């Protein structure tokens, strides 16, 4: 379907595409695939919407805040479509506006009603057909393309195109290993948007990673709604256990790949086999993001979480026993319906016990269509925010202490670029990430260099200064 995309004739310049990607890293992968499909078919990319013939907004619809941001961007882009065109050619009467992603899937009817400038809405299972959608909209057709995302077996997830235009800086890329989710947390709308969990085939992931490393990628960051659940639906493991460990082993065989990082591994699915593979595989970063959400048993039960407090505590101990240097990241939620002050104090007291290296805190968002939406004792916003700030304040102290212990140690750091020195105006420093740092969500390592350093270059950095979230050091060697 993507082979026929309405290309201009040889005498005409190609249509130009401007794509805005919102939301999570999994959404970014979908955006990169769309860009790869379109450029392969002859379209050009426009860095500004005013230069484009077609504007695509890949939206997020996970929580209310994300929906508001998506609506804001859509309104900005629709205003751009209404203005007189100033592109290089005038083969269409005005710019075409296409909406894809989670918000498109969740609010398809409302989008056409509220933003009439939208020409097409594409569901989460259908972005691979973006070329056909563009052809139809350029012909003046209004398009709504949706397939039910509730498939229980691997479909789109296992046959996703390998060609992508990687938009992340430096030498890393996200690798989406599965789609959908089987964890029916009572606060989450993702299963109703994305459908059941569907792993990609291992061969497709290895092939895509080889393509990425051939273009200079040296770190892949594994993402899915729950990476630890990978493979259980593929039937490759007779025991029925997740086989993320086997995927790590096969990825490590790719010579050019240096780092493999794991995000979003739910605690209940982190197996002893996976921990052993992380500890023994030199290419797997001693880093894991395992969303716990809470520690109080009553709150976890109301959330529909499968991992209880005892399992979470035991897992932290197992991970640190196997990898004493592991960097542990988690996310916590405040203000879930019915959360009492005593339940919150349990969570607050848990932080100095757990001593997470990295922590994200979110306030509960009441989402229509989820079981928690109907729950009694909804918590006022000011209380949710207050509790969030208390957790972040406690974590700031813990993070500062952990960083101070790194002074004098040496870390391998992947360079990300040259930036203004955060410590003062007028100067510039290089920055990068160690195995302890994931892009955007964690801190940075800053260092000076008289010689130019390229993004993606690995350096040995000795840490000389530590702050709450970032580190400073000097280069020992490349």
C-alpha positions as CSV (number, residue, x, y, z in Angstrom):
1,X,0.0,0.0,0.0
2,X,2.9,2.3,0.7
3,X,4.3,1.9,-2.8
4,X,1.6,4.1,-4.3
5,X,1.8,7.4,-2.5
6,X,0.9,10.0,-5.0
7,X,4.3,11.2,-6.0
8,X,4.6,14.3,-8.3
9,X,5.7,13.9,-11.9
10,X,9.4,14.1,-12.9
11,X,9.0,17.8,-13.8
12,X,7.6,18.7,-10.4
13,X,9.5,19.0,-7.1
14,X,8.5,16.4,-4.4
15,X,5.9,17.1,-1.9
16,X,7.3,18.2,1.5
17,X,6.4,16.7,4.8
18,X,6.6,18.2,8.3
19,X,6.1,15.8,11.2
20,X,5.6,16.7,14.8
21,X,6.1,13.8,17.2
22,X,4.6,14.1,20.7
23,X,4.6,11.9,23.7
24,X,6.7,8.9,24.6
25,X,9.8,7.2,23.0
26,X,7.5,4.5,21.6
27,X,5.6,7.1,19.7
28,X,8.9,8.5,18.4
29,X,9.8,5.2,16.9
30,X,6.5,5.2,15.0
31,X,7.3,8.7,13.8
32,X,10.7,7.6,12.6
33,X,9.2,4.7,10.7
34,X,6.7,7.0,9.0
35,X,9.6,9.4,8.0
36,X,11.5,6.4,6.6
37,X,8.6,5.2,4.6
38,X,7.9,8.6,3.1
39,X,11.5,9.6,2.2
40,X,12.0,6.2,0.7
41,X,9.0,6.9,-1.5
42,X,10.4,10.2,-2.7
43,X,9.0,12.8,-0.3
44,X,11.2,15.5,1.2
45,X,11.2,16.7,4.8
46,X,10.5,20.2,5.8
47,X,11.9,21.5,9.1
48,X,9.2,24.2,9.4
49,X,5.5,23.7,8.9
50,X,5.3,26.8,6.7
51,X,7.6,25.0,4.2
52,X,5.4,21.8,4.0
53,X,2.6,20.6,1.8
54,X,1.6,18.0,4.4
55,X,1.8,18.3,8.2
56,X,1.6,15.2,10.3
57,X,1.1,15.4,14.1
58,X,1.8,12.1,15.9
59,X,-0.2,12.6,19.0
60,X,-0.2,11.3,22.6
61,X,-3.4,10.5,24.4
62,X,-2.3,8.6,27.4
63,X,-3.3,11.2,30.1
64,X,-5.2,14.5,30.1
65,X,-2.0,16.6,30.2
66,X,-0.8,14.8,27.0
67,X,-4.1,15.3,25.3
68,X,-4.1,19.0,26.1
69,X,-0.6,19.3,24.6
70,X,-1.7,17.4,21.5
71,X,-4.7,19.6,21.0
72,X,-2.6,22.7,21.4
73,X,-0.2,21.6,18.7
74,X,-3.0,20.6,16.4
75,X,-4.6,24.0,16.7
76,X,-1.3,25.6,15.9
77,X,-0.8,23.4,12.9
78,X,-4.4,23.9,11.7
79,X,-3.9,27.7,11.8
80,X,-0.8,27.2,9.7
81,X,-2.9,25.2,7.2
82,X,-5.5,28.0,7.0
83,X,-2.9,30.6,6.2
84,X,-2.1,31.3,2.5
85,X,0.5,28.9,1.3
86,X,4.1,30.0,0.8
87,X,5.6,26.7,-0.3
88,X,7.8,26.2,-3.4
89,X,4.7,25.1,-5.4
90,X,1.0,25.4,-5.3
91,X,-0.2,22.0,-6.5
92,X,-2.7,21.7,-3.6
93,X,-5.0,24.4,-2.4
94,X,-3.8,24.4,1.1
95,X,-1.6,22.4,3.5
96,X,-2.9,19.0,4.4
97,X,-3.2,18.1,8.1
98,X,-3.0,14.5,9.3
99,X,-3.4,13.2,12.8
100,X,-1.9,9.9,14.0
101,X,-1.1,8.3,17.3
102,X,-2.8,7.6,20.6
103,X,-5.1,10.6,20.7
104,X,-6.2,9.9,17.1
105,X,-7.1,6.4,18.2
106,X,-8.8,7.4,21.4
107,X,-10.8,10.5,20.2
108,X,-11.2,10.0,16.5
109,X,-14.8,11.3,16.3
110,X,-14.1,14.3,18.4
111,X,-11.1,15.4,16.4
112,X,-13.0,15.7,13.1
113,X,-15.8,17.6,14.9
114,X,-13.7,20.0,16.9
115,X,-10.9,20.6,14.4
116,X,-12.5,20.6,10.9
117,X,-9.1,21.6,9.3
118,X,-7.9,18.0,9.9
119,X,-7.9,16.0,6.7
120,X,-7.1,12.6,8.0
121,X,-7.0,10.6,11.2
122,X,-4.9,7.4,11.3
123,X,-5.1,4.9,14.1
124,X,-2.2,3.3,16.0
125,X,-2.3,0.1,13.9
126,X,-2.3,1.9,10.5
127,X,0.6,4.5,10.5
128,X,2.4,2.1,8.1
129,X,-0.1,3.2,5.4
130,X,0.8,6.9,5.8
131,X,1.8,7.1,2.1
132,X,-1.7,6.0,0.9
133,X,-3.4,8.4,3.4
134,X,-1.3,11.3,2.0
135,X,-2.2,10.4,-1.6
136,X,-5.9,10.4,-0.8
137,X,-5.8,13.6,1.2
138,X,-3.9,15.4,-1.5
139,X,-6.7,14.3,-3.9
140,X,-9.2,16.2,-1.6
141,X,-10.5,13.2,0.3
142,X,-11.2,13.1,4.1
143,X,-9.7,9.9,5.5
144,X,-10.3,8.0,8.7
145,X,-8.2,4.8,8.8
146,X,-8.6,2.5,11.8
147,X,-8.1,-1.1,12.5
148,X,-9.1,-2.5,15.9
149,X,-5.8,-2.6,17.9
150,X,-7.1,-5.4,20.1
151,X,-5.3,-8.3,18.3
152,X,-4.1,-11.0,20.7
153,X,-1.4,-12.3,18.5
154,X,1.6,-10.6,16.9
155,X,0.7,-8.8,13.8
156,X,1.9,-5.3,13.0
157,X,4.2,-5.6,15.9
158,X,6.2,-8.5,14.4
159,X,6.3,-7.1,10.8
160,X,7.1,-3.5,11.5
161,X,9.4,-1.9,8.8
162,X,13.1,-1.8,9.6
163,X,13.8,1.4,7.7
164,X,13.7,4.4,10.0
165,X,15.0,8.0,10.0
166,X,16.6,8.1,13.4
167,X,15.9,11.5,15.0
168,X,17.7,11.0,18.3
169,X,21.0,12.8,18.8
170,X,24.4,11.1,19.2
171,X,24.9,7.4,18.8
172,X,21.7,5.8,20.2
173,X,18.2,4.8,19.1
174,X,15.1,3.4,20.7
175,X,14.2,-0.2,19.8
176,X,10.5,-0.9,20.3
177,X,10.3,-4.6,21.0
178,X,6.5,-5.0,21.5
179,X,3.2,-3.2,21.1
180,X,0.2,-3.1,23.4
181,X,-0.2,-4.2,27.0
182,X,-1.7,-7.1,29.1
183,X,-1.3,-5.4,32.4
184,X,-4.7,-4.1,33.2
185,X,-3.8,-1.4,35.7
186,X,-7.0,0.3,36.8
187,X,-5.7,3.8,36.1
188,X,-4.4,3.2,32.6
189,X,-6.0,3.6,29.2
190,X,-3.2,2.1,27.1
191,X,-4.8,-1.4,26.7
192,X,-8.0,0.2,25.2
193,X,-5.9,2.3,22.9
194,X,-3.1,-0.1,21.9
195,X,-4.6,-3.5,22.5
196,X,-3.1,-6.7,23.9
197,X,0.6,-7.3,24.2
198,X,2.2,-8.3,20.9
199,X,5.9,-9.0,20.7
200,X,7.9,-8.4,17.6
201,X,9.7,-11.4,16.2
202,X,13.3,-11.7,17.4
203,X,14.6,-11.9,13.9
204,X,13.0,-8.6,12.9
205,X,14.5,-6.9,16.0
206,X,18.0,-8.2,15.2
207,X,17.7,-7.2,11.6
208,X,16.6,-3.7,12.6
209,X,19.4,-3.3,15.1
210,X,21.9,-4.3,12.4
211,X,20.5,-1.6,10.2
212,X,20.7,0.9,13.1
213,X,24.3,0.0,13.9
214,X,25.3,0.2,10.3
215,X,24.2,3.9,10.4
216,X,26.3,4.6,13.5
217,X,24.1,3.7,16.4
218,X,26.1,2.3,19.3
219,X,23.4,2.1,22.0
220,X,19.9,0.7,21.7
221,X,17.3,1.4,24.4
222,X,14.7,-1.3,24.6
223,X,11.1,0.0,25.0
224,X,7.6,-1.4,25.2
225,X,4.8,-1.0,27.7
226,X,6.5,-3.9,29.6
227,X,9.8,-5.0,28.2
228,X,10.2,-7.8,30.7
229,X,7.1,-9.5,29.2
230,X,8.8,-9.8,25.8
231,X,8.3,-13.0,23.9
232,X,5.7,-14.8,26.0
233,X,3.2,-14.6,23.2
234,X,5.6,-15.9,20.5
235,X,5.7,-19.5,21.6
236,X,9.5,-19.6,21.4
237,X,10.0,-20.6,25.0
238,X,8.3,-24.0,25.9
239,X,8.0,-22.9,29.6
240,X,6.0,-19.9,28.6
241,X,8.4,-17.5,30.4
242,X,9.3,-14.2,28.9
243,X,12.5,-14.5,26.9
244,X,14.0,-11.0,27.0
245,X,17.2,-12.7,28.2
246,X,17.5,-14.5,24.9
247,X,16.9,-11.3,23.0
248,X,19.7,-9.6,25.0
249,X,22.1,-12.5,24.2
250,X,21.4,-12.2,20.5
251,X,21.6,-8.4,20.4
252,X,25.0,-8.6,22.1
253,X,26.4,-10.7,19.2
254,X,26.1,-7.5,17.0
255,X,29.7,-6.4,17.0
256,X,29.2,-2.7,16.5
257,X,26.7,-2.4,19.4
258,X,28.2,-1.2,22.6
259,X,25.3,-0.6,25.0
260,X,21.9,-2.2,25.5
261,X,19.6,-0.4,28.0
262,X,16.3,-1.7,29.4
263,X,13.3,0.6,30.1
264,X,9.8,-0.1,31.5
265,X,10.4,-3.6,32.9
266,X,7.5,-4.4,35.3
267,X,8.8,-5.9,38.6
268,X,6.6,-9.0,38.5
269,X,8.1,-10.1,35.1
270,X,11.8,-9.6,36.0
271,X,13.0,-13.1,36.2
272,X,16.2,-14.7,37.7
273,X,17.2,-15.6,34.2
274,X,17.0,-11.9,33.1
275,X,18.9,-10.7,36.1
276,X,21.7,-13.3,35.5
277,X,21.9,-12.2,31.8
278,X,22.1,-8.5,32.7
279,X,24.9,-9.3,35.2
280,X,27.0,-11.5,32.9
281,X,26.5,-9.8,29.5
282,X,29.1,-7.0,29.1
283,X,27.0,-5.1,26.6
284,X,23.9,-4.8,28.8
285,X,24.0,-1.6,30.9
286,X,23.7,-2.2,34.7
287,X,20.6,-0.1,34.6
288,X,16.9,-0.9,34.6
289,X,13.7,1.2,34.7
290,X,11.1,-0.8,36.7
291,X,7.9,1.1,37.4
292,X,6.7,0.3,40.9
293,X,4.1,3.1,41.2
294,X,3.7,2.6,45.0
295,X,4.7,0.5,48.0
296,X,1.6,0.4,50.1
297,X,-0.2,-2.9,49.6
298,X,-3.7,-1.4,49.7
299,X,-2.9,1.2,47.0
300,X,-1.2,-1.4,44.8
301,X,-4.2,-3.6,45.0
302,X,-6.6,-0.8,44.0
303,X,-4.2,0.0,41.2
304,X,-4.5,-3.5,39.9
305,X,-0.7,-4.0,40.1
306,X,0.6,-7.5,40.2
307,X,3.7,-6.8,42.2
308,X,3.2,-6.4,45.9
309,X,5.5,-4.7,48.4
310,X,7.3,-7.9,49.3
311,X,8.1,-8.7,45.7
312,X,9.4,-5.2,45.0
313,X,11.7,-5.2,48.1
314,X,13.0,-8.7,47.3
315,X,13.6,-7.7,43.6
316,X,15.7,-4.7,44.6
317,X,17.8,-6.9,46.8
318,X,18.3,-9.5,44.0
319,X,19.3,-6.9,41.5
320,X,21.8,-5.3,43.8
321,X,23.2,-8.6,44.9
322,X,23.8,-9.6,41.2
323,X,25.0,-6.1,40.2
324,X,26.3,-4.0,43.1
325,X,26.8,-1.0,40.7
326,X,23.3,-1.1,39.1
327,X,21.5,2.1,38.6
328,X,17.8,1.6,39.5
329,X,15.1,3.9,38.1
330,X,11.4,3.7,39.0
331,X,8.2,5.8,38.7
332,X,5.8,6.5,41.5
333,X,2.3,7.9,41.5
334,X,0.7,10.1,44.2
335,X,-2.9,10.8,44.8
336,X,-4.4,7.6,43.5
337,X,-8.1,7.5,44.5
338,X,-8.4,6.7,48.2
339,X,-4.7,7.2,49.0
340,X,-4.7,8.1,52.7
341,X,-2.1,10.2,54.5
342,X,-0.9,7.0,56.2
343,X,-0.6,5.2,52.8
344,X,1.4,8.1,51.4
345,X,3.7,8.1,54.4
346,X,4.5,4.5,53.7
347,X,5.6,5.5,50.2
348,X,7.6,8.5,51.5
349,X,9.4,6.3,54.1
350,X,10.2,3.7,51.4
351,X,12.5,6.1,49.5
352,X,15.4,6.2,52.0
353,X,15.0,2.4,52.3
354,X,15.1,1.7,48.5
355,X,17.6,4.5,47.6
356,X,16.6,4.6,43.9
357,X,19.3,6.2,41.8
358,X,16.6,7.7,39.5
359,X,13.0,8.6,40.2
360,X,10.1,9.9,38.3
361,X,6.9,11.0,40.2
362,X,3.5,11.6,38.6
363,X,0.2,12.7,40.0
364,X,-2.8,10.4,39.3
365,X,-4.7,11.5,36.2
366,X,-8.4,10.6,36.1
367,X,-8.9,9.0,32.7
368,X,-12.3,8.2,31.2
369,X,-12.9,4.5,30.4
370,X,-10.6,3.3,33.2
371,X,-11.9,1.5,36.4
372,X,-10.2,4.1,38.6
373,X,-12.3,6.8,37.0
374,X,-15.3,5.6,38.9
375,X,-13.6,5.1,42.2
376,X,-14.7,7.1,45.2
377,X,-12.4,9.4,47.3
378,X,-10.7,11.1,44.4
379,X,-7.8,13.2,45.8
380,X,-7.8,17.0,45.3
381,X,-5.1,18.3,42.9
382,X,-3.4,20.4,45.6
383,X,-2.9,17.3,47.8
384,X,-1.6,15.2,44.8
385,X,0.9,18.0,44.0
386,X,2.0,18.4,47.6
387,X,2.7,14.7,47.9
388,X,4.6,14.7,44.6
389,X,6.8,17.5,45.8
390,X,7.6,15.8,49.1
391,X,8.7,12.7,47.2
392,X,10.9,14.7,44.9
393,X,12.4,16.6,47.8
394,X,13.3,13.4,49.5
395,X,14.8,11.9,46.3
396,X,16.9,15.0,45.7
397,X,18.8,14.4,48.9
398,X,19.2,10.7,48.1
399,X,20.4,11.5,44.6
400,X,22.9,14.0,45.8
401,X,24.4,11.5,48.3
402,X,24.7,8.8,45.6
403,X,26.4,11.3,43.2
404,X,28.9,12.4,45.9
405,X,30.0,8.8,46.3
406,X,30.9,8.8,42.5
407,X,33.6,11.6,42.9
408,X,37.0,10.1,42.1
409,X,35.5,7.2,40.1
410,X,35.9,6.7,36.4
411,X,32.9,6.2,34.0
412,X,32.6,5.4,30.4
413,X,30.6,8.3,28.8
414,X,29.0,8.5,25.4
415,X,29.3,12.1,24.1
416,X,26.0,13.9,23.2
417,X,27.3,17.3,22.2
418,X,28.6,20.7,23.2
419,X,26.4,22.9,25.4
420,X,26.5,26.1,27.4
421,X,28.2,25.4,30.8
422,X,25.3,25.0,33.4
423,X,27.7,26.4,36.1
424,X,28.0,29.8,34.6
425,X,27.4,32.1,31.6
426,X,29.8,32.5,28.7
427,X,31.5,29.1,28.7
428,X,30.8,25.9,26.9
429,X,31.3,22.3,27.9
430,X,30.7,18.9,26.4
431,X,28.1,16.6,27.8
432,X,27.4,12.9,27.7
433,X,25.8,10.0,29.4
434,X,27.3,7.1,31.4
435,X,25.7,3.7,31.8
436,X,23.7,5.2,34.7
437,X,22.0,7.8,32.5
438,X,19.2,7.4,30.0
439,X,18.6,10.1,27.4
440,X,16.4,13.0,28.7
441,X,15.0,11.3,31.8
442,X,18.3,11.2,33.7
443,X,21.3,13.4,34.4
444,X,24.4,14.3,32.3
445,X,28.1,14.1,32.7
446,X,29.8,17.4,31.8
447,X,33.5,17.8,30.8
448,X,35.9,20.2,29.0
449,X,37.8,19.4,25.9
450,X,40.1,21.5,23.7
451,X,39.7,18.9,20.9
452,X,36.4,18.5,19.1
453,X,34.4,15.5,20.4
454,X,31.8,13.9,18.2
455,X,28.3,12.8,19.2
456,X,28.4,9.1,19.9
457,X,32.1,9.1,20.8
458,X,32.9,7.1,24.0
459,X,35.3,8.6,26.5
460,X,36.7,7.6,29.9
461,X,35.8,10.4,32.3
462,X,37.0,10.7,35.9
463,X,34.4,12.4,38.1
464,X,35.6,15.5,39.9
465,X,32.4,17.2,41.0
466,X,28.9,16.0,41.9
467,X,25.6,17.7,42.0
468,X,22.1,16.5,42.7
469,X,21.4,15.2,39.2
470,X,24.5,15.9,37.1
471,X,28.3,15.2,37.3
472,X,31.4,17.0,36.2
473,X,34.7,15.3,35.2
474,X,37.8,15.4,33.0
475,X,38.8,13.1,30.1
476,X,41.3,10.3,30.8
477,X,41.1,8.6,27.4
478,X,38.9,7.9,24.4
